[in-house]
Amino acid sequence: MTDRSTATDAALPLRRLGRTDMRITRVGFGSWAVGGGDWAVGWGAQDDDASIEAIRHAVDRGVNWIDTAAVYGLGRSEEVVRRALQPIPVSRRPYVFTKCGLVWNPQDRKAMPRRVGAAASLRREVDDSLRRLGVERIDLYQMHWPAEDGTPLEEYWQTLLELRREGKVRAVGLSNHDAAQLERAESIGHVDTLQPPFSAIRRDAAARELPWCAAHDTGVIVYSPMQAGLLSGRFSAERAGTLPQDDWRSRNPEFSGERLQRNLRLADALRAVAGRRGVGSAAVAIAWTLAWPGVTGAIVGARSAQQVDGWIEAATLQLDTADMAEIAAAIESTGAGSGPARPA
């Protein structure tokens, strides 16, 4: 078994991912934006060579896991990840996590994918992902969203457990599932991981899902810790107004009106903490999510090597009680987002 905990020259702190044998860095490379803009939930045009450079740079900086999904770019993201990792010796490659359960129509790339949990579909998807990624086994396979094709949770979770037993995947998890759904899955077989949205703006998972995972030794890798760039320290109302139509954020309510203004005021507060700590705002936004009990790691996107350098400090940054209190006060005063403002 390859030990990826020593896969890079740069040493970053590691945390065990739930009960699995994987020890991961506190930040992982997120490949949603890498899929480009030619699909329903894209991030706009993307240069594959720049994506490949960003992935390799993250690995060189010590990041030891990559999160992607079959649906990102309708297969494009997984293929770009494969190209980025091909020249890296197997012993130095990061863990690769991907997701299933979203099926698209090749004849209508802009249509929203269907949420499918049927066993035959999931088995086709895992084989397709193995091929696109160019690997013999996927390190973590996650159900992207609860199914809407009539397949009960118990049935699609059983399929993922079977894939783990068969050796096609190393660990299995759920993404965008709530605590009640986690409980149903756990009654059949252990949920290795949960992937919820979580940021200083979108905090709802802290109320029930994070405590559930902490109590059940389920690893948590949160996504969008910078709320799709709003908390990066580089976003502005002007930029929000010029987002292209093929960028999903141009249609998201957090990026317009009063919500946008509240979010940007919160971003200003994070900038103040960052200045005191001598790091970038992005690192503070990510470290805030990592400070919550139960959170193992945070998925952070990048479309260039420079963007990776903008958040890599989060891998080692530890916010203290004063930092967390200051951010909680800013959350409450700005009225940004929803959910608990600080850990209990």
C-alpha positions, 0 to 999 in steps of 0.5 A: 500500500502506498503511503501518500503521507510522505508523497511530497518534499514539503511537510504539511500537518496531517490529520487522519481521515475518519477511521480510514488509513489515510492521513491527509493535509488540512487543505486539498486541491478542489477541481470544480473550476477546472471543469471550465464553463461549458456546462450547467454549473461551470466557472467560466472558461478555463485553460487546461495547461494552467489547471495542470500547472496549479495541480502540480504546484499544489502537490509540490507545496505539500498538498496530498489530496485532490477532490474532483467529480465526474460531473465537473466539466462533464468528465473534463475535470477528471481527465485534467487531473489524470494529465496533471498526475501522469508524470508524478511517480506513483509513490509521490502522487496525492490521494484522488477523491471523486464523486458519483450520482449526477448523470448528464445528457451529452446532447445538452451540456447546459441541462442540469444533471439528474441525481441518479442512485440506481446501482447499474448507473453508479457502477457505470460511473465508477468504471468511467471515473477509473478510466478518466482518472487513469487509476486502478482504485479511487481513494474516496468515492462519494455520492454527490447528492441524495438521489432523486430517481426513486432509489432509496438512500439505503440502496445507493449506499449499499452499492457504494459499500459493495464497491469498497468491498470489491476494491474498486474504491478505498473509502466511501462517503456522502456529499450534501447529505444531512444528519438524518441521512447520515444516520440511515446510511450508518445503520447499514455500513460505516460512513467514512466521510461527509463533504458538506458546504461550510464557510463563515457565510454558509455555517449550517452544517455546524449545527448538526452534521459536524457534531454527528460526524465527530461522534461517529468517527466520520471524516469531514472535508468541507467544500467552498470554505471561501464561499466561492471566492467571496471571502478570498480578500480579492472579491468586490462588488465590481467583480460580481457585476462583471461575472460572465454568464457561464460562471454559475456565481453570476446567478447565485444570490450571495453575489448580488444585492444586500447579501453581497454587501453583507458578505463583503463586510464580513470579508473586510473583517477577515482581512483585519484578522489576516493583517494581524496574523501576517497571512492572506485573507484566504488563509484565515477564511479556510482556517476558520473552517478547520478550527471547528471540531469534526472538520478534517480538511478543507477543499480549496479551488485554484485555477493557477499556481498563484492562487494556490500560493494565496491559500496554502498558508491555511495548511499550517495556520491555527486561529486562536480564541481571540481570532474566532471571537473577533470573526464571530462578532463580525458574523453577528454584526454584518448579518452575513449567512446563516448558522452558528457563529462559533464552536461551542 
